[in-house]
């Protein structure tokens, strides 16, 4: 598991606070996309794509990831925040990396267990669609976000979750992926209620991950046009 790999990196002295050349731009993009506090660390030899983990995940029984980072690296990791892990090299494309991060964040939002199980795919699709549209907003353009690269990173993460082809660039185009058909989801309805970036970010202060999840639930669920049914959950069949 990723958190175990991170812990091994910490104990080997291969992990430190983020200091890569493109770290400032990455921080600006993530801050503009996700209203949850984040801490970014780099690990020698980490995969090319960044990874995201909640600070409260138990990497050791009874001990959270945030506690380990605070103890071993003397790092400030706010409770309820997200830990972003990357390698020590500059990204080939910072916008693609941001899309990967947002995709993983959305999976962690769904994984908090605050949405009914049969609704998770539909909510995830609506949130993914919101960020797909946000990639071309004026606010993100001013920060230098490249829409195509961001969307490729986002789609790659969600395509893997839904067991779609790795190059499934059409996740948010003409029709939803086949996995969502089990919900009888009406694509036009989801397009109508997919929240804007302003709605996703319109909070007075940085939130804890659970707080943002609860607000997203009220923001998205009331408007989804589907009928809940027993469904396929990611790659696993539920009978």
Backbone bond lengths (Angstrom), bond angles and torsions (degrees), N, CA, C in turn:
res aa  C-N    CA-C-N  psi(-1)  N-CA   C-N-CA  omega(-1)  CA-C   N-CA-C  phi
1 X - - - 1.452 - - 1.525 109.36 -
2 X 1.348 115.88 153.18 1.455 120.36 -174.20 1.524 112.66 -61.59
3 X 1.338 116.62 -39.38 1.456 118.39 -178.23 1.530 111.36 -65.73
4 X 1.345 116.78 -32.33 1.464 119.68 176.97 1.533 110.42 -67.24
5 X 1.331 115.76 -41.56 1.463 119.83 177.51 1.527 110.56 -61.31
6 X 1.340 115.90 -40.35 1.463 120.12 178.70 1.521 110.98 -64.33
7 X 1.319 117.38 -44.01 1.463 120.79 179.79 1.525 110.63 -60.70
8 X 1.333 116.70 -42.97 1.465 119.86 177.75 1.528 110.23 -61.04
9 X 1.334 116.62 -39.64 1.455 120.15 177.96 1.522 112.29 -63.75
10 X 1.323 116.51 -38.32 1.467 120.95 177.79 1.519 109.79 -63.32
11 X 1.332 116.47 -48.30 1.461 120.46 -176.58 1.526 112.44 -67.92
12 X 1.332 117.57 -26.60 1.471 120.84 178.07 1.525 112.23 -85.39
13 X 1.331 117.10 -2.78 1.457 120.30 -178.68 1.513 113.48 78.67
14 X 1.355 116.51 18.39 1.465 120.67 -177.40 1.516 112.71 -96.06
15 X 1.328 117.96 2.27 1.469 122.07 -176.31 1.517 109.70 -116.75
16 X 1.329 115.87 141.36 1.466 121.17 176.99 1.526 108.72 -154.12
17 X 1.320 116.49 169.48 1.461 120.34 175.13 1.522 109.17 -60.96
18 X 1.319 116.61 148.30 1.461 121.90 -174.32 1.522 111.24 -59.98
19 X 1.322 115.41 128.45 1.455 119.89 176.99 1.530 110.35 -144.29
20 X 1.331 117.39 23.29 1.467 121.10 177.86 1.518 109.69 -67.36
21 X 1.315 115.19 160.34 1.463 120.98 -174.59 1.529 112.97 -60.55
22 X 1.332 116.73 -33.01 1.459 119.68 -176.16 1.526 112.96 -101.33
23 X 1.337 116.53 19.09 1.461 120.17 -174.48 1.527 113.00 -64.26
24 X 1.329 117.17 -38.48 1.464 119.07 -177.32 1.524 112.02 -64.22
25 X 1.341 116.34 -42.20 1.462 118.92 179.01 1.513 110.81 -66.21
26 X 1.346 116.86 -40.07 1.464 119.84 178.11 1.518 110.79 -60.43
27 X 1.324 117.15 -44.35 1.462 121.00 179.94 1.527 111.35 -61.77
28 X 1.333 116.68 -42.04 1.464 119.88 179.35 1.527 111.56 -62.25
29 X 1.332 117.06 -42.49 1.460 120.44 -179.55 1.525 111.19 -65.90
30 X 1.321 117.04 -45.30 1.471 119.61 -178.70 1.518 110.55 -66.13
31 X 1.331 117.43 -40.79 1.464 120.23 178.60 1.524 111.96 -61.72
32 X 1.334 116.32 -31.66 1.459 120.43 -180.00 1.527 112.50 -80.58
33 X 1.326 117.41 -12.40 1.463 121.26 -175.11 1.525 113.97 -109.29
34 X 1.328 117.21 -28.58 1.470 120.55 -173.29 1.529 109.52 -133.20
35 X 1.341 118.89 120.42 1.464 120.91 -176.89 1.528 113.66 -85.95
36 X 1.326 116.52 36.42 1.463 122.52 178.49 1.523 107.79 -118.13
37 X 1.310 117.35 138.92 1.461 120.09 -179.86 1.528 110.00 -62.16
38 X 1.307 115.88 140.58 1.458 120.73 -179.41 1.524 110.35 -130.87
39 X 1.318 115.12 150.44 1.461 122.94 172.35 1.519 106.73 -125.26
40 X 1.327 117.70 132.10 1.458 121.41 -175.14 1.524 109.67 -113.55
41 X 1.337 115.02 130.58 1.459 121.88 179.17 1.524 109.13 -128.38
42 X 1.307 116.08 154.50 1.454 120.28 176.91 1.525 109.49 -121.21
43 X 1.328 114.78 144.49 1.460 121.76 -178.25 1.520 108.14 -128.42
44 X 1.304 117.13 129.40 1.466 121.07 177.33 1.524 109.53 -60.72
45 X 1.334 115.93 129.42 1.453 120.15 177.43 1.510 114.88 82.29
46 X 1.363 117.93 6.21 1.468 119.86 176.53 1.526 108.63 -64.02
47 X 1.325 116.64 159.39 1.462 119.79 -179.76 1.524 110.20 -62.58
48 X 1.330 115.29 165.35 1.462 120.14 -177.66 1.520 111.92 -62.63
49 X 1.345 117.01 -33.80 1.461 120.62 -179.67 1.524 110.56 -87.93
50 X 1.327 117.45 142.58 1.465 119.87 176.36 1.525 110.97 -72.88
51 X 1.317 116.54 161.23 1.458 122.64 177.22 1.523 109.31 -128.48
52 X 1.313 115.80 153.90 1.464 121.78 -178.27 1.518 108.91 -126.97
53 X 1.331 116.84 137.11 1.455 122.32 178.62 1.524 109.51 -140.11
54 X 1.339 118.77 142.70 1.463 120.43 172.88 1.524 110.13 -66.06
55 X 1.314 117.05 146.73 1.463 119.45 -178.65 1.516 111.73 -67.96
56 X 1.346 117.95 -22.61 1.460 120.26 -174.76 1.526 113.72 -91.55
57 X 1.334 118.40 3.97 1.447 120.48 177.74 1.528 108.89 -64.79
58 X 1.324 116.90 137.53 1.459 120.72 -177.80 1.523 109.49 -86.43
59 X 1.320 116.47 101.04 1.456 120.86 178.60 1.531 110.79 -80.55
60 X 1.315 115.85 -23.81 1.463 124.17 172.63 1.519 105.34 -130.63
61 X 1.324 119.62 138.33 1.470 119.80 -178.34 1.525 112.57 -48.66
62 X 1.327 115.82 119.48 1.453 121.60 178.32 1.515 115.07 83.98
63 X 1.341 117.70 -1.62 1.461 120.79 -178.53 1.525 108.86 -127.22
64 X 1.330 116.38 125.22 1.464 120.59 -176.36 1.523 110.66 -83.37
65 X 1.328 114.63 160.72 1.459 120.93 177.58 1.523 110.69 -60.17
66 X 1.328 116.90 -42.41 1.463 120.29 179.24 1.514 112.33 -59.50
67 X 1.334 117.00 -39.28 1.467 120.78 179.23 1.528 110.99 -65.69
68 X 1.338 116.52 -40.58 1.468 119.59 179.60 1.526 110.57 -64.07
69 X 1.342 116.48 -44.40 1.465 119.77 -180.00 1.523 111.21 -64.18
70 X 1.331 116.49 -39.27 1.461 120.05 179.43 1.530 111.03 -66.70
71 X 1.321 116.49 -40.42 1.464 120.55 -176.85 1.525 112.09 -75.35
72 X 1.333 117.04 -45.80 1.457 120.35 -172.55 1.527 113.12 -83.39
73 X 1.342 116.64 -31.82 1.465 119.75 -176.07 1.524 113.01 -114.19
74 X 1.344 116.18 1.90 1.463 120.68 -176.30 1.528 110.66 53.52
75 X 1.343 115.54 40.68 1.463 121.73 -177.10 1.521 110.43 -97.94
76 X 1.318 115.60 149.54 1.463 121.13 175.50 1.524 108.30 -93.00
77 X 1.322 116.43 110.45 1.461 122.44 179.32 1.524 107.55 -121.34
78 X 1.336 118.51 100.16 1.461 121.06 -175.81 1.527 112.22 -59.51
79 X 1.314 116.09 143.38 1.464 120.69 177.72 1.526 109.72 -63.17
80 X 1.323 115.93 136.92 1.456 120.97 -179.68 1.506 113.79 79.50
81 X 1.333 117.43 16.53 1.463 121.15 -177.39 1.523 110.83 -100.23
82 X 1.314 115.47 -177.64 1.459 123.05 177.50 1.522 109.33 -113.68
83 X 1.314 115.60 139.55 1.460 122.06 176.22 1.525 107.76 -105.83
84 X 1.323 116.59 119.73 1.465 122.29 177.69 1.520 108.05 -102.90
85 X 1.333 115.41 129.48 1.461 121.03 -178.82 1.522 108.69 -118.52
86 X 1.315 116.99 134.32 1.457 122.46 -177.35 1.525 108.70 -141.06
87 X 1.338 116.34 171.42 1.462 118.43 174.49 1.525 109.89 -86.59
88 X 1.317 114.87 176.71 1.469 119.21 -173.26 1.511 113.53 -83.09
89 X 1.325 117.85 -5.64 1.459 121.37 -177.60 1.525 111.58 -94.30
90 X 1.309 115.74 156.84 1.462 119.93 174.96 1.527 108.92 -66.15
91 X 1.328 116.35 144.04 1.457 120.50 178.46 1.528 110.21 -70.38
92 X 1.333 114.82 146.24 1.468 118.97 174.69 1.520 110.37 -62.21
93 X 1.342 116.34 -34.86 1.462 121.38 177.12 1.523 108.25 -147.38
94 X 1.317 117.26 113.05 1.458 121.92 -175.33 1.520 111.63 -67.16
95 X 1.340 118.25 -31.91 1.465 121.02 179.21 1.522 110.98 -68.34
96 X 1.333 116.98 -39.16 1.466 120.77 176.23 1.527 110.14 -63.07
97 X 1.335 116.73 -42.00 1.462 120.91 178.12 1.524 110.71 -61.17
98 X 1.342 117.43 -41.13 1.462 121.17 178.66 1.522 110.68 -63.57
99 X 1.338 117.69 -39.08 1.454 120.70 177.23 1.513 111.99 -64.01
100 X 1.347 116.71 -40.04 1.462 120.97 176.29 1.515 111.12 -61.57
101 X 1.320 116.25 -44.06 1.467 120.95 -179.95 1.521 110.62 -62.43
102 X 1.333 117.83 -47.30 1.466 120.59 -179.45 1.527 110.30 -62.40
103 X 1.334 117.96 -40.80 1.459 120.19 177.47 1.516 111.78 -58.89
104 X 1.335 117.26 -44.15 1.461 120.16 179.08 1.529 111.70 -68.54
105 X 1.331 116.63 -36.29 1.462 119.46 176.58 1.524 110.45 -60.23
106 X 1.336 117.34 -44.13 1.465 120.34 179.87 1.524 111.39 -62.74
107 X 1.321 117.64 -37.24 1.465 119.82 176.74 1.526 111.00 -64.65
108 X 1.331 117.11 -37.53 1.464 119.63 177.34 1.531 110.92 -69.91
109 X 1.333 117.56 -34.32 1.466 120.61 175.09 1.527 109.68 -59.70
110 X 1.328 116.62 -49.20 1.455 120.47 179.16 1.522 110.99 -63.74
111 X 1.335 116.29 -35.43 1.458 121.12 -177.92 1.511 114.98 -73.22
112 X 1.339 118.31 -4.60 1.472 119.32 178.70 1.518 112.23 -71.67
113 X 1.335 117.51 -12.29 1.463 120.80 176.53 1.513 114.66 78.71
114 X 1.329 117.57 21.02 1.459 121.19 -178.30 1.523 113.00 -95.83
115 X 1.329 117.04 -5.33 1.458 121.02 178.04 1.525 108.80 -109.22
116 X 1.340 118.37 145.94 1.458 119.53 174.10 1.522 110.38 -54.68
117 X 1.310 116.78 140.45 1.459 120.84 -174.08 1.519 112.49 -55.13
118 X 1.340 117.38 -42.68 1.464 119.85 -176.13 1.527 112.10 -74.30
119 X 1.324 117.89 -10.68 1.464 120.97 -179.25 1.531 112.99 -97.47
120 X 1.327 118.28 -9.80 1.455 120.63 -168.65 1.529 112.91 -59.91
121 X 1.342 117.71 -44.10 1.455 119.38 -177.72 1.525 111.39 -63.24
122 X 1.331 116.64 -40.33 1.459 119.95 -178.94 1.523 111.63 -66.82
123 X 1.327 116.60 -40.74 1.462 120.39 177.94 1.525 109.97 -66.05
124 X 1.326 116.64 -44.03 1.456 120.46 178.67 1.522 111.07 -60.19
125 X 1.329 116.71 -41.27 1.458 120.06 179.33 1.535 110.82 -63.61
126 X 1.335 116.97 -43.69 1.465 120.20 -179.91 1.524 111.25 -63.04
127 X 1.332 117.36 -40.43 1.462 120.47 179.40 1.527 110.78 -69.99
128 X 1.337 116.56 -40.94 1.457 119.49 176.36 1.515 111.46 -60.42
129 X 1.333 116.11 -41.00 1.463 121.08 178.80 1.528 110.77 -63.30
130 X 1.337 116.63 -38.92 1.461 120.36 179.05 1.523 110.64 -60.47
131 X 1.325 117.35 -44.65 1.456 120.44 179.46 1.521 111.88 -72.90
132 X 1.334 117.69 -31.56 1.453 120.81 175.04 1.526 110.03 -59.24
133 X 1.344 115.97 -42.72 1.468 120.49 178.17 1.524 111.75 -72.42
134 X 1.344 116.00 -36.90 1.461 120.00 -177.22 1.524 112.42 -63.61
135 X 1.339 116.39 -22.80 1.461 119.65 -177.05 1.517 112.55 -61.11
136 X 1.321 117.41 -22.83 1.462 119.82 -179.67 1.521 112.79 -105.07
137 X 1.331 117.24 15.57 1.460 120.06 179.19 1.521 110.57 -73.08
138 X 1.323 115.68 154.71 1.467 120.77 179.17 1.526 111.34 -61.51
139 X 1.344 116.27 -37.76 1.461 119.94 -178.25 1.522 111.27 -61.33
140 X 1.334 117.00 -41.91 1.462 119.76 -179.73 1.524 111.56 -75.48
141 X 1.317 116.88 -32.56 1.462 119.71 177.21 1.524 110.81 -62.12
142 X 1.320 116.62 -37.66 1.459 120.81 179.49 1.521 112.15 -65.71
143 X 1.339 116.34 -24.64 1.467 120.71 177.53 1.522 112.00 -89.07
144 X 1.320 116.50 -0.44 1.463 120.34 176.83 1.510 114.68 88.24
145 X 1.335 118.83 16.38 1.458 121.08 178.74 1.526 110.31 -70.70
146 X 1.322 116.57 131.42 1.457 122.19 175.84 1.531 108.01 -93.86
147 X 1.336 118.64 110.81 1.467 120.83 -173.72 1.525 114.10 -55.00
148 X 1.319 118.38 -46.05 1.464 120.74 -175.70 1.526 111.20 -62.96
149 X 1.333 116.68 -43.04 1.461 120.04 -179.06 1.528 110.99 -68.58
150 X 1.327 116.96 -42.30 1.466 120.54 178.00 1.525 110.22 -60.26
151 X 1.324 116.88 -46.48 1.463 120.68 -178.31 1.520 111.32 -64.25
152 X 1.328 116.98 -35.41 1.469 120.09 178.15 1.524 110.60 -64.12
153 X 1.329 117.20 -43.10 1.463 120.63 178.39 1.515 112.32 -64.82
154 X 1.333 116.44 -44.48 1.460 121.82 178.33 1.524 111.11 -62.22
155 X 1.331 116.97 -48.63 1.459 121.53 -176.77 1.525 111.62 -64.70
156 X 1.337 117.27 -36.09 1.465 120.18 -179.47 1.525 111.53 -61.83
157 X 1.334 116.94 -41.43 1.466 120.69 -179.96 1.525 110.89 -66.97
158 X 1.334 116.85 -46.80 1.456 119.95 -177.35 1.523 111.53 -72.39
159 X 1.326 117.80 -33.32 1.468 120.74 176.80 1.524 110.14 -62.62
160 X 1.325 116.94 -41.04 1.459 119.91 178.20 1.526 110.38 -63.78
161 X 1.333 117.61 -41.28 1.461 121.48 179.67 1.526 110.84 -62.05
162 X 1.329 116.77 -41.53 1.460 121.24 -178.34 1.534 112.55 -88.40
163 X 1.332 117.49 8.18 1.463 121.98 179.81 1.519 111.44 57.51
164 X 1.316 116.05 39.44 1.460 122.35 174.58 1.527 109.33 -95.55
165 X 1.328 118.85 165.60 1.471 120.43 177.15 1.526 111.27 -55.21
166 X 1.307 115.89 143.98 1.463 120.57 -176.14 1.517 113.05 -59.56
167 X 1.348 116.65 -28.14 1.464 120.43 -179.27 1.524 111.32 -101.30
168 X 1.350 116.13 32.81 1.468 120.44 -176.41 1.524 109.99 -75.83
169 X 1.325 116.21 78.50 1.459 120.71 -179.03 1.524 112.45 -73.59
170 X 1.337 116.89 -11.39 1.459 120.28 -174.14 1.529 112.98 -95.16
171 X 1.319 118.80 15.35 1.467 120.37 -177.95 1.522 112.42 -53.75
172 X 1.324 117.36 -37.97 1.459 121.17 -174.59 1.524 112.14 -116.82
173 X 1.327 116.68 27.37 1.451 119.44 -179.54 1.529 110.78 -101.52
174 X 1.322 118.10 -108.04 1.457 120.69 -169.79 1.523 113.64 -70.53
175 X 1.305 117.42 -47.41 1.464 120.69 -177.36 1.520 109.22 -138.93
176 X 1.331 116.87 152.09 1.459 119.41 176.17 1.521 110.03 -64.95
177 X 1.346 117.98 158.90 1.458 120.28 176.89 1.515 111.05 -60.06
178 X 1.328 116.22 154.54 1.460 121.09 -173.40 1.518 113.06 -57.58
179 X 1.333 116.56 -28.30 1.461 119.27 -177.98 1.522 112.17 -60.00
180 X 1.337 117.53 -27.39 1.451 120.04 -177.31 1.520 112.84 -82.26
181 X 1.313 118.21 -10.89 1.456 119.95 -178.26 1.518 111.38 -64.36
182 X 1.325 117.98 -23.00 1.454 120.30 179.72 1.519 111.41 -66.91
183 X 1.323 117.22 -16.59 1.463 121.44 176.97 1.535 111.90 -90.20
184 X 1.346 118.29 -2.78 1.460 121.39 -171.84 1.529 109.95 53.48
185 X 1.314 115.33 39.87 1.460 120.92 -176.09 1.515 110.13 -74.29
186 X 1.325 117.26 130.84 1.447 122.65 178.52 1.524 108.60 -92.10
187 X 1.325 115.79 115.24 1.470 120.48 -173.79 1.525 111.43 -59.16
188 X 1.318 117.00 -39.95 1.464 119.11 -179.33 1.515 110.81 -62.21
189 X 1.330 116.23 -37.53 1.457 119.53 179.47 1.510 111.91 -64.92
190 X 1.333 117.24 -42.02 1.454 120.55 179.26 1.518 110.62 -65.22
191 X 1.334 116.94 -41.07 1.463 119.63 177.21 1.516 111.13 -58.97
192 X 1.328 115.95 -36.56 1.457 119.85 -176.49 1.519 112.11 -70.30
193 X 1.361 117.10 -31.57 1.458 119.04 -173.61 1.519 113.05 -106.24
194 X 1.329 118.29 -3.86 1.460 118.81 178.93 1.527 108.87 -58.12
195 X 1.327 118.76 120.65 1.469 120.42 -175.52 1.523 111.39 -66.76
196 X 1.305 115.70 152.52 1.460 121.26 177.20 1.520 109.40 -81.03
197 X 1.330 116.28 168.27 1.455 119.98 176.19 1.524 110.25 -60.85
198 X 1.321 117.77 -37.29 1.465 120.72 178.55 1.521 110.97 -60.63
199 X 1.345 116.27 -41.79 1.465 119.79 179.06 1.525 110.82 -67.18
200 X 1.326 117.23 -38.93 1.455 120.99 -179.82 1.529 111.67 -66.07
201 X 1.345 116.39 -28.83 1.463 121.30 -172.30 1.527 114.03 -108.21
202 X 1.317 118.80 -1.37 1.457 121.89 -169.86 1.533 111.89 -81.46
203 X 1.336 115.48 73.16 1.452 121.27 179.53 1.522 108.84 -132.61
204 X 1.325 115.83 153.72 1.466 120.60 -175.46 1.527 112.57 -72.37
205 X 1.323 117.07 -28.11 1.459 119.89 -175.83 1.518 109.29 -149.32
206 X 1.328 115.19 170.44 1.455 119.89 175.06 1.534 109.26 -63.04
207 X 1.323 115.04 138.38 1.453 120.63 -175.90 1.520 111.20 -105.79
208 X 1.337 115.08 162.40 1.450 119.84 166.82 1.525 107.81 -79.60
209 X 1.324 116.75 156.87 1.454 121.07 -176.38 1.526 111.53 -57.10
210 X 1.318 117.64 -42.33 1.465 119.88 179.74 1.524 111.68 -66.66
211 X 1.331 117.84 -36.50 1.464 120.46 178.15 1.525 110.76 -63.45
212 X 1.319 116.38 -44.52 1.468 119.69 179.22 1.523 110.57 -65.25
213 X 1.323 116.75 -38.89 1.464 120.56 178.31 1.520 110.83 -60.18
214 X 1.326 116.98 -44.35 1.464 120.22 179.15 1.525 111.78 -63.92
215 X 1.323 117.25 -39.26 1.467 119.99 179.57 1.526 111.02 -70.08
216 X 1.317 116.66 -37.00 1.454 119.37 176.03 1.522 110.70 -64.74
217 X 1.306 116.86 -35.95 1.464 120.64 178.92 1.520 110.57 -60.03
218 X 1.325 117.35 -47.08 1.463 120.23 179.41 1.513 111.80 -69.75
219 X 1.337 116.38 -29.67 1.464 121.55 -177.92 1.518 111.91 -72.61
220 X 1.341 116.59 -36.74 1.454 120.93 -171.26 1.528 113.25 -100.64
221 X 1.315 116.26 -45.67 1.464 119.29 -165.43 1.523 113.90 -64.38
222 X 1.314 117.91 -34.47 1.464 120.05 -175.54 1.522 112.36 -64.21
223 X 1.339 117.49 -25.34 1.453 118.58 -173.97 1.507 115.88 -104.89
224 X 1.338 119.13 -3.41 1.448 119.89 -176.33 1.523 111.58 -68.51
225 X 1.330 116.29 133.40 1.462 121.63 -178.79 1.519 109.53 -99.98
226 X 1.319 116.56 83.38 1.455 120.36 177.61 1.513 109.33 -154.05
227 X 1.319 115.74 167.73 1.448 122.32 174.07 1.518 107.36 -114.61
228 X 1.331 117.68 123.02 1.449 120.33 -177.52 1.525 110.17 -70.04
229 X 1.324 114.52 138.61 1.455 121.17 177.55 1.518 108.31 -143.32
230 X 1.332 117.03 165.34 1.446 119.44 170.87 1.500 107.76 -60.75
231 X 1.340 116.26 136.79 1.465 118.23 -166.81 1.506 111.72 -143.84
232 X 1.316 114.12 169.41 1.454 120.78 170.04 1.511 108.26 -78.18
233 X 1.326 116.48 133.28 1.466 120.54 -179.59 1.519 108.54 -107.39
234 X 1.275 118.12 103.58 1.458 120.65 -178.02 1.515 109.89 58.66
235 X 1.318 116.70 -120.39 1.461 120.01 -179.53 1.521 112.05 -97.13
236 X 1.310 118.67 4.14 1.464 120.92 -170.74 1.517 110.08 -114.88
237 X 1.305 117.58 130.35 1.455 121.14 178.69 1.512 110.60 -82.21
238 X 1.308 116.97 134.99 1.463 122.95 177.04 1.519 106.96 -114.61
239 X 1.294 117.71 124.46 1.474 119.65 179.85 1.511 110.27 -102.36
